[in-house]
Amino acid sequence: MNTQDIRLAKPAAKIRLGIGKYNRVKRAQDVVEMVGFATVIFVIASFLIDGGLANITDIPSALGAFSRLTALVATDLLLIQMILVARVPWLDRLYGHDRTTIAHKKLGKPVLYIIIAHFLASLIQYAMQDGKNIFAEIFVMANLTTDLLLSFVALAAMIIVVITSIKIARAKLSYEAWYLVHLLSYVAVLAAVPHEFSVGQDVAGKPLQSAFWIALYVFVGGNLVWFRFLQPIVKMLQHRFTVTKIHASSSDTASIYIGGKNMHDLTAKAGQFYLLRIMTAKQWWRPHPFSLSAAPNEDYVRFTVGDRGDDTALMQNLKVGTKVMLEGPYGVFTEDRRTKEKVTLICAGIGVPPIRALAESMVAKPGDITIIYRTRDNDDAALLHELDAISRVRGHELRVLEGPRANPKSWLPSGHGNIPDFQRLRLIAPNVTESDVFICGPVAWTRTVEKSLHQLGMSPKQIHAEEFAW
Ligand SMILES: Cc1cc2nc3c(=O)[nH]c(=O)nc-3n(C[C@H](O)[C@H](O)[C@H](O)COP(=O)(O)OP(=O)(O)OC[C@H]3O[C@@H](n4cnc5c(N)ncnc54)[C@H](O)[C@@H]3O)c2cc1C
């Protein structure tokens, strides 16, 4: 591809550098986390102030108190967990989609354990009070009210969601199966609500607590419904996104251009990603995340998709005119996180799209940016020609490292004896320690690159990597 074939975005005139903006993000994160903790403290404090412990006289009443407390804490954490995956822009801007997803996953098991503790405590308490064994008591409770029966459904749904999320189970499930099972978590939350308000002693008939819980449900539900479901539909109708062009970028990679009305209104930045939903009968219900592979402009956004599975295989042959839905943009893998004049961009495999977009749009003097592209085969490396052309126009240093790994622990190709990766990195990119480093590639590979950067004594503030987490 010739330089003139590539339409390049004009970088901004200047960029604010320094760690001031890093500190501002950290302070905002502290505020958000404090509010999260405050909600947990509120529910515990309201339980204690309400005499939660004062009524304990025997084992059943102790179990009752324990059941109430665990119910309050679990519900609060469950709502926090839901908002972490609601893909709300205000959280995404602070943490990035990968970190909110990881926090969501980490909360999964503790929340389930607390809910099971609540269920068992209630069951044993009622069984002792009714003088029945716990199996007989399950039927008594299920027949007592529809709300309690629904809460059993909620518990079963939660257990299924958590089991299918653990590593071994997840490795065996396709993304689609996992996605469908995960929709059960909404069933779980909705099915649990009625018994909290009708049977829950800490909410029913208590104005302050009721107001707190209603506000929390409305806040989380509102964010979820708007940002995850309604806003993408509204944007699709407003912009009427369609595939306007598609071409092969390597033997198993296609670049897909999406155009529509008022594309200049989109707020996406190079380095961010969208969830792309191909609106065909077969694929509309399966959105997949893809990074922008070119800086967005007033005519199109572009993705470069590697054939890695069922849907990405279908996407290689998309027809021009196919309707699509874009959810996003998401992610903090952008120049906004840059703190230094010099930048090193490192990518491998299908991690190249966001690096290509950043290389195009970053503010830089010739020589400020070094790009390291790890390829298996230069003749079939996606977007390599474009990176080459951009580097010539912008004066970036492009280092293409071809071939198999030097050894299983290395992220570099063989060819330099036994020099450790971190020392080789300094030879490849002499400015690396004075730069911000943006890394994109497979998770395990990214970890080894990060290790080299830590071995060079670099600060975490200089290292930016967005994990392809789901
Ligand atoms: C933030 C982010 C940005 C990405 N950017 C790009 C990009 O620019 N270009 C590109 O080609 N790929 C990108 N990916 C990976 C891409 O989303 C997956 O390859 C794609 O979703 C696979 O769909 P499939 O139906 O073809 O694969 P499947 O047949 O379902 O699975 C094939 C493989 O892809 C993985 N995968 C499946 N669905 C997802 C998902 N929703 N998120 C992450 N991994 C998944 C599976 O673990 C499996 O290993 C990105 C992923 C993330 C999370």
The ligand as an SDF file (V2000), in Angstrom:
LIG
                    3D

 53 58  0  0  0  0  0  0  0  0999 V2000
  -11.2900   -5.1360   24.1600 C   0  0  0  0  0  0  0  0  0  0  0  0
  -11.1260   -6.1200   23.0340 C   0  0  0  0  0  0  0  0  0  0  0  0
  -10.6960   -5.6760   21.7910 C   0  0  0  0  0  0  0  0  0  0  0  0
  -10.5400   -6.5940   20.7500 C   0  0  0  0  0  0  0  0  0  0  0  0
  -10.1100   -6.1180   19.5420 N   0  0  0  0  0  0  0  0  0  0  0  0
   -9.9800   -6.9810   18.5120 C   0  0  0  0  0  0  0  0  0  0  0  0
   -9.5840   -6.5070   17.2190 C   0  0  0  0  0  0  0  0  0  0  0  0
   -9.3530   -5.3200   17.0000 O   0  0  0  0  0  0  0  0  0  0  0  0
   -9.4920   -7.4200   16.2290 N   0  0  0  0  0  0  0  0  0  0  0  0
   -9.7500   -8.7520   16.4160 C   0  0  0  0  0  0  0  0  0  0  0  0
   -9.6670   -9.5320   15.4740 O   0  0  0  0  0  0  0  0  0  0  0  0
  -10.1060   -9.2220   17.6440 N   0  0  0  0  0  0  0  0  0  0  0  0
  -10.2400   -8.3790   18.6800 C   0  0  0  0  0  0  0  0  0  0  0  0
  -10.6390   -8.8630   19.9060 N   0  0  0  0  0  0  0  0  0  0  0  0
  -10.9210  -10.3020   20.0560 C   0  0  0  0  0  0  0  0  0  0  0  0
  -12.2790  -10.6080   19.4390 C   0  0  0  0  0  0  0  0  0  0  0  0
  -13.2870   -9.9460   20.1670 O   0  0  0  0  0  0  0  0  0  0  0  0
  -12.5550  -12.1140   19.4440 C   0  0  0  0  0  0  0  0  0  0  0  0
  -11.5880  -12.7460   18.6620 O   0  0  0  0  0  0  0  0  0  0  0  0
  -13.9300  -12.3830   18.8630 C   0  0  0  0  0  0  0  0  0  0  0  0
  -14.9160  -11.9230   19.7480 O   0  0  0  0  0  0  0  0  0  0  0  0
  -14.0890  -13.8620   18.6270 C   0  0  0  0  0  0  0  0  0  0  0  0
  -15.4160  -14.1280   18.1760 O   0  0  0  0  0  0  0  0  0  0  0  0
  -15.7550  -15.5040   17.4490 P   0  0  0  0  0  0  0  0  0  0  0  0
  -17.2200  -15.7570   17.5190 O   0  0  0  0  0  0  0  0  0  0  0  0
  -15.1640  -15.5120   16.0890 O   0  0  0  0  0  0  0  0  0  0  0  0
  -14.9550  -16.5200   18.3170 O   0  0  0  0  0  0  0  0  0  0  0  0
  -15.4080  -17.7770   19.1440 P   0  0  0  0  0  0  0  0  0  0  0  0
  -15.5760  -18.9120   18.1990 O   0  0  0  0  0  0  0  0  0  0  0  0
  -16.5670  -17.4910   20.0330 O   0  0  0  0  0  0  0  0  0  0  0  0
  -14.0980  -17.9360   20.0310 O   0  0  0  0  0  0  0  0  0  0  0  0
  -12.7810  -17.8720   19.4590 C   0  0  0  0  0  0  0  0  0  0  0  0
  -11.8330  -17.2540   20.4520 C   0  0  0  0  0  0  0  0  0  0  0  0
  -12.1360  -15.8520   20.6770 O   0  0  0  0  0  0  0  0  0  0  0  0
  -12.3250  -15.5940   22.0790 C   0  0  0  0  0  0  0  0  0  0  0  0
  -13.4980  -14.7270   22.2340 N   0  0  0  0  0  0  0  0  0  0  0  0
  -14.7450  -15.0360   21.8460 C   0  0  0  0  0  0  0  0  0  0  0  0
  -15.5840  -14.0410   22.1150 N   0  0  0  0  0  0  0  0  0  0  0  0
  -14.8480  -13.0790   22.7240 C   0  0  0  0  0  0  0  0  0  0  0  0
  -15.1590  -11.8090   23.2590 C   0  0  0  0  0  0  0  0  0  0  0  0
  -16.3860  -11.2980   23.2510 N   0  0  0  0  0  0  0  0  0  0  0  0
  -14.1560  -11.1140   23.7870 N   0  0  0  0  0  0  0  0  0  0  0  0
  -12.9140  -11.6000   23.7890 C   0  0  0  0  0  0  0  0  0  0  0  0
  -12.5490  -12.7800   23.2950 N   0  0  0  0  0  0  0  0  0  0  0  0
  -13.5160  -13.5250   22.7800 C   0  0  0  0  0  0  0  0  0  0  0  0
  -12.5990  -16.9350   22.7120 C   0  0  0  0  0  0  0  0  0  0  0  0
  -12.0190  -16.9910   24.0010 O   0  0  0  0  0  0  0  0  0  0  0  0
  -11.8910  -17.9100   21.8260 C   0  0  0  0  0  0  0  0  0  0  0  0
  -10.5580  -18.0790   22.2330 O   0  0  0  0  0  0  0  0  0  0  0  0
  -10.8000   -7.9710   20.9510 C   0  0  0  0  0  0  0  0  0  0  0  0
  -11.2370   -8.4070   22.1910 C   0  0  0  0  0  0  0  0  0  0  0  0
  -11.4060   -7.4950   23.2170 C   0  0  0  0  0  0  0  0  0  0  0  0
  -11.9040   -7.9710   24.5530 C   0  0  0  0  0  0  0  0  0  0  0  0
  1  2  1  0
  2  3  1  0
  2 52  2  0
  3  4  2  0
  4  5  1  0
  4 50  1  0
  5  6  2  0
  6  7  1  0
  6 13  1  0
  7  8  2  0
  7  9  1  0
  9 10  1  0
 10 11  2  0
 10 12  1  0
 12 13  2  0
 13 14  1  0
 14 15  1  0
 14 50  1  0
 15 16  1  0
 16 17  1  0
 16 18  1  0
 18 19  1  0
 18 20  1  0
 20 21  1  0
 20 22  1  0
 22 23  1  0
 23 24  1  0
 24 25  2  0
 24 26  1  0
 24 27  1  0
 27 28  1  0
 28 29  2  0
 28 30  1  0
 28 31  1  0
 31 32  1  0
 32 33  1  0
 33 34  1  0
 33 48  1  0
 34 35  1  0
 35 36  1  0
 35 46  1  0
 36 37  1  0
 36 45  1  0
 37 38  2  0
 38 39  1  0
 39 40  1  0
 39 45  2  0
 40 41  1  0
 40 42  2  0
 42 43  1  0
 43 44  2  0
 44 45  1  0
 46 47  1  0
 46 48  1  0
 48 49  1  0
 50 51  2  0
 51 52  1  0
 52 53  1  0
M  END
$$$$
